Amino acid sequence: MRQGNEALNSFAALSLDAELTAGEAGRSLGDTLGSPDPGMDRVVDRETVRPRLRRLPEREKRILYLRFFRGMSQSDIAGEFGISQMHVSRLISRSCERIRREVSRERVPRPVG
């Protein structure tokens, strides 16, 4: 019992405003913490979209890959597939909308019970 009480009393919470040790005047414990990484949102977005991309038809997957990961223009993609730029635009819009709908559907909380 005594050891348990000693263990509980051996740790104390510090304020994030607590000053650091000598030599680091003016800096607080909070100053040593990292900041949110803006790239994490992109990781979450990519992982959310990945399984939906896999379900697209091969041609649509390839078009999205060329457009968003290879930076090709819609005209260049159209030339590669032998279709019009307008058709490429429609395929991209349709694929993106399908993915948006699927993601939105899954994020809507479902009633319990």
C-alpha positions as CSV (number, residue, x, y, z in Angstrom):
1,M,0.0,0.0,0.0
2,R,2.8,2.4,0.9
3,Q,4.6,1.7,-2.3
4,G,1.4,2.5,-4.3
5,N,1.0,5.8,-2.5
6,E,4.6,6.7,-3.1
7,A,4.2,5.9,-6.8
8,L,1.1,8.1,-7.1
9,N,2.9,11.0,-5.4
10,S,6.1,10.7,-7.4
11,F,4.7,12.4,-10.5
12,A,3.4,15.9,-10.7
13,A,1.7,17.6,-13.7
14,L,3.4,20.7,-15.0
15,S,1.8,23.6,-16.6
16,L,2.7,24.2,-20.3
17,D,3.5,27.7,-19.2
18,A,6.2,26.4,-16.8
19,E,9.6,27.8,-17.5
20,L,12.4,25.4,-18.6
21,T,15.6,25.0,-16.8
22,A,18.4,27.6,-16.6
23,G,20.0,28.4,-20.0
24,E,16.6,28.5,-21.7
25,A,15.3,31.7,-20.2
26,G,11.9,32.8,-21.4
27,R,11.0,29.5,-22.9
28,S,8.2,27.4,-21.6
29,L,7.4,23.8,-21.7
30,G,4.7,24.6,-24.2
31,D,7.3,26.1,-26.5
32,T,9.0,22.7,-26.9
33,L,5.8,21.0,-28.2
34,G,5.4,20.5,-31.9
35,S,2.7,22.1,-34.0
36,P,0.1,20.3,-36.1
37,D,1.4,19.0,-39.4
38,P,-0.6,20.3,-42.3
39,G,0.4,17.3,-44.3
40,M,-1.6,15.0,-42.0
41,D,-4.9,16.1,-43.4
42,R,-3.6,15.0,-46.9
43,V,-2.7,11.6,-45.5
44,V,-6.2,11.2,-44.0
45,D,-7.8,12.3,-47.3
46,R,-5.7,10.0,-49.4
47,E,-6.4,7.0,-47.2
48,T,-10.1,7.8,-47.2
49,V,-10.2,8.0,-51.0
50,R,-7.9,5.0,-51.7
51,P,-10.4,2.2,-51.4
52,R,-12.9,4.1,-53.5
53,L,-10.4,4.7,-56.3
54,R,-9.8,0.9,-56.4
55,R,-13.5,0.3,-57.2
56,L,-13.5,2.6,-60.3
57,P,-13.2,1.2,-63.8
58,E,-9.6,0.9,-65.0
59,R,-9.9,3.6,-67.5
60,E,-11.2,6.1,-65.0
61,K,-8.5,5.2,-62.5
62,R,-5.9,5.7,-65.2
63,I,-7.4,9.1,-66.2
64,L,-7.4,10.3,-62.6
65,Y,-3.9,9.1,-62.1
66,L,-2.6,10.9,-65.2
67,R,-4.5,14.1,-64.2
68,F,-3.8,14.4,-60.5
69,F,-0.6,12.5,-60.0
70,R,1.2,13.0,-63.3
71,G,-0.1,16.5,-63.9
72,M,-1.2,15.9,-67.4
73,S,-3.7,18.2,-69.1
74,Q,-7.1,17.0,-70.1
75,S,-6.1,17.5,-73.7
76,D,-3.0,15.4,-73.4
77,I,-5.0,12.6,-71.6
78,A,-7.7,12.8,-74.4
79,G,-5.0,12.3,-77.0
80,E,-3.6,9.3,-75.2
81,F,-7.1,7.7,-75.0
82,G,-8.3,8.8,-78.4
83,I,-11.3,10.6,-76.9
84,S,-12.3,14.3,-76.7
85,Q,-11.0,16.7,-74.0
86,M,-14.7,17.3,-73.0
87,H,-15.2,13.6,-72.5
88,V,-12.1,13.4,-70.3
89,S,-13.5,16.4,-68.3
90,R,-16.9,14.5,-67.9
91,L,-15.1,11.3,-66.7
92,I,-13.0,13.2,-64.2
93,S,-16.1,15.0,-62.9
94,R,-18.2,11.9,-62.7
95,S,-15.4,9.9,-60.9
96,C,-14.7,12.6,-58.4
97,E,-18.4,13.1,-57.7
98,R,-18.9,9.3,-57.2
99,I,-16.0,9.3,-54.7
100,R,-17.4,12.4,-52.9
101,R,-20.8,10.8,-52.5
102,E,-19.3,7.5,-51.2
103,V,-17.2,9.4,-48.6
104,S,-20.1,11.6,-47.6
105,R,-22.4,8.6,-47.2
106,E,-19.9,6.9,-44.9
107,R,-19.3,10.0,-42.8
108,V,-23.0,10.5,-42.0
109,P,-23.6,9.1,-38.5
110,R,-26.1,6.3,-38.6
111,P,-28.8,6.1,-36.0
112,V,-28.1,3.6,-33.2
113,G,-30.7,1.0,-32.3
